[in-house]
Amino acid sequence: MTSIKLVGRLFAGACIAAQAIIAAPLEKSNVAKDAKWLAHIDMEQVMKASLSGMAIGHLKEEIARNNQGSVTVDIDQLLAEIHSVTAYGETLGVESGEIDGVLLVETGERLQTIFDGFIAHQELQEDSEINFKRVEDRPFASYVLDEELYFAFPNKKLLIASKQYEQIEAAYQVVQGKSASLENDPSGLLLNEEEGFFLIATATGLDGLKNMPPQARILQKTKGGQLSIGEDKEDFRANLVLSTSGPEVSTQLYRIVQGMLALASFAQVENEGLMDVVNRVQVEQGRSWVSIDFRYPVEKVRDLLSDIIQEKGGKAHGAGRPTEAQEGHQQAAPQEKAQPRSSSAPAKSNQETRIAPTQELARSAIECCQECSARGS
């Protein structure tokens, strides 16, 4: 495993789990006003989530399995130093494949000491594969990994990372209030600011992307989108809000989503599990947005993730057919009837439309296909 991937796994872990975490919701004043994409994780909400224990355990197993170097990392100690994680950038970089942006991590006072200790340990190892070193002649305590990824501590409780050191300096100007932020110059990047989500990922300018794969071309009908994930009581919840240029595009996008759900329900009539999933999707439409809201019992999500992890582990170790116990565990349990729920939407004053029954979905799907054919889509 390359050092970039190893560090990536460590920071990914920090995003999913932590111990003794301080509440750290998104601070819009830390995000530059020109940001075109943004991702944030609320650690307090993560630790409240029912799935966090499973995520932490699986994370430790994955890091231990893939860390082939002589340096080991105390994951619990590292995660305990992470208070919040925010990443943003001014270009999407989808077509070029390059990540243009910065990572801001609010930390405890010990994380920089951990970095220095890691370097000291590395210097004692003759066969170390991780090229991580301190950088001199910088305005902040700074480090570089493989000569391409910079880390800087403007102060003991803030870590900023980027491939370009100039972006680190610019990001700190925003944090200090010396450059404009989302707080004093709203850009419409945040489409759903409802509380209760532990992960949000949002982007704008999706309609300008070129060379999109067929399965993602629906995004070209949108101006932006935000995915929010969290838990609501005993349900796992995912909400997707897509912004559009106006009512006509919103209606067309709404019909496309209806058609996709209808086709999924027709193709899986005998699959009660998938039908239950489809029936739990709620769709709403406004003048310039479409909201897709999905809720599913946490217990069922946990069972599903357990099966996926077991299957992945079995393949990694060359396991063959599942045991009888595993097969019994994978048998579908009786499905409970989905209860109607109201999904969140960015503007309740706009006209809202609840998802239609299957017959209406089918009719909408046919109309949508006819419309697309007529336009040569």
VOMI-472563 format. One record per residue (C-alpha): residue in one letter; x, y negated, z. Coordinates in steps of 0.02 Angstrom, whole numbers, plus 50000, padded with zeros to 5 digits. Layout:
<segus>
aXYZ;...
</segus>
This chain:
<segus>
m500005000050000;t500684982849954;s500954969950091;i499654958550011;k498354972450024;l498854976550202;v498654958550260;g497044957650160;r496364972350258;l496874964550423;f495984948250384;a494484957450314;g494394966350479;a494494949950570;c493004944450470;i491954959450519;a492354961750701;a493084953550854;q493154955151042;a492914941151169;i492384929751026;i491894911451045;a490314906150953;a490834897850790;p489444893550667;l489884885350502;e490634867950523;k490174858650364;s491404844950413;n492824857450381;v492314860650199;a492824849050058;k491384840349968;d491964846849798;a491844865149851;k491034876049719;w491014891949823;l490994895650008;a491004910750123;h490814910350312;i490654923150452;d489874919050619;m490804930150742;e489544928250882;q488164934950770;v489294948950710;m489594954950887;k487724954650921;a487404965350768;s486964983650799;l488134989350660;s489704980750728;g490294995750830;m490285007050677;a491174993750574;i492554991550702;g492865010250717;h492915013050530;l494044997950506;k495335004850628;e495305021750542;e495555014050370;i497015002950425;a497865017450516;r497645028750364;n498355016050241;n499745008450346;q501265018450290;g502555006050353;s503545006350513;v502614991250582;t501004994450675;v499754981050722;d498684980450879;i497014977650793;d496094973850954;q497354960351001;l497304952750827;l495404952550817;a495274944950990;e496194929750923;i494944926450783;h493544914250822;s492854910250649;v493284912950466;t492844901050324;a493444901550144;y493044889450003;g493694883549835;e493384870749698;t493374883149553;l492564900249542;g494014908649453;v492884922849391;e493544922849213;s495384920049253;g495374932349397;e496354919849502;i495754915149676;d495784896349695;g495404891249872;v495884890850054;l495534901450206;l495224892850373;v495324903350530;e494934895950701;t496044905850819;g496594907950997;e498264900951053;r499174917551033;l498984920950847;q500524910750796;t501514920150929;i500914936450851;f501554930450682;d503274926350755;g503344943050844;f502884952050684;i504324943550592;a505544947650732;h505024965850728;q505184966250539;e506964959550546;l507454974350654;q506824986850526;e508034990350385;d506734998950277;s505314986350302;e504204984750149;i503344968850206;n504154952750146;f503454940650274;k504514926150331;r504484908850406;v504614893750291;e505634878550343;d505484860250291;r503584860050299;p502474848150398;f501714862650496;a502334879350563;s502244889250402;y502494906850335;v502474915250165;l502034933050114;d502874940349960;e503304922749903;e501514919749847;l500334917949996;y500634903850121;f500034902950302;a500134887150406;f499684882050584;p499294863350586;n498934866450770;k498934881450886;k497094885050858;l496944883250669;l497674894250533;i497534888950350;a498044900650208;s498184897950020;k499244902549871;q499654884049849;y500384874549995;e499664858149929;q497924865349955;i498344868950137;e498824850750163;a497254844750072;a496144856250176;y496874849350337;q496484831650278;v494654837050271;v494734844850444;q495454828650513;g494044818550434;k495234809450316;s494404817050160;a492554818850118;s491674834750173;l490004843450146;e489364835150304;n489444817350236;d489214821350052;p487984835850030;s488204844749863;g486754857049865;l487994871349890;l487064877850044;l485364884249989;n484804892450151;e485344885550320;e484174896350422;e484934902950584;g485204921250622;f486374926450481;f488144932050520;l488764931150341;i488424918450204;a489194917750030;t488654904149910;a489214896949743;t488654883749619;g488974881849432;l488474899649391;d487594893749232;g489284888149163;l490114905249173;k490574913749010;n490894931848961;m489774938549098;p489504957549101;p487754962849045;q487194967549221;a487634950149284;r486954939249144;i485404935449245;l486524923649343;q486744912749189;k484934907449210;t485354900149381;k486294884749438;g486874892849599;g486544906549723;q486754910749907;l486804927849988;s486464928350176;i486614944050281;g486134947050461;e484964956050579;d483214950950632;k482644960450787;e482764978750736;d482954975650549;f484464973250439;r484124958150329;a484824951850165;n484194936050080;l484664929749908;v484174912249851;l484444907349669;s484304889049619;t483704884249445;s483524868849336;g481624868049353;p479924876849360;e480044885049188;v481684893849227;s481084898349402;t479544906749329;q480574916249201;l481814921849333;y480394926949448;r479644937849311;i481334945849276;v481504950749459;q479724957549458;g480114967549303;m481684975049379;l480724980449534;a479324987749428;l480534997849322;a481405004149480;s479745009649555;f479195018549395;a480865027449374;q480865033849553;v479045038349586;e479525054849669;n480945047149771;e480055041449929;g481655034250002;l481975022549856;m480135018149844;d480195012950026;v481685001749988;v480814993749838;n479224990749938;r480214981150070;v480814968049946;q479904951449958;v480024938449820;e479524919949828;q479594906449695;g479724887549709;r479924873749581;s481814875449574;w482214891649665;v481824910049682;s482074919049848;i482284937949864;d482174944350042;f482524962250098;r482304969950270;y482664987850320;p482724996350492;v484474995750566;e484365014050616;k484085019250435;v485515008150377;r486655016150508;d486185033550449;l486495028650269;l488205021250310;s488665036650411;d488285047750262;i489315036650147;i490795036450266;q490725055350288;e490615057950100;k492085046250071;g493105054650206;g492705071750134;k493295066649960;a494885058850032;h495325075250118;g494765086649976;a493205092550065;g491995103049967;r490145106249992;p489345097850145;t489035108750296;e487285114750339;a487225102050480;q487665088150359;e486375094050234;g485055094350371;h485545076750423;q485385070550244;q483605076950224;a482405062450209;a481405058750364;p479585053950351;q479515036150291;e478615023350395;k477425011650306;a478244995150262;q477474980350350;p477204964350252;r478444950850301;s478714932950255;s480424929450180;s481394913650209;a481444900250075;p482354883850063;a480824872750043;k479144877950113;s478304862950035;n478554870249863;q477264881949789;e477604899749847;t477084915949766;r477154932749853;i477704948149757;a476294956249661;p475684974249666;t476454987149551;q475184984549413;e475574966049404;l477424969849409;a477234981349261;r476254968449162;s477554955149203;a478964966749150;i478144969848983;e477824951248956;c479604947349004;c480304960148881;q479174953548743;e479724935648782;c481564940448780;s481334949848616;a480484934848537;r481924923548589;g483224935948533;s483894938048709;
</segus>
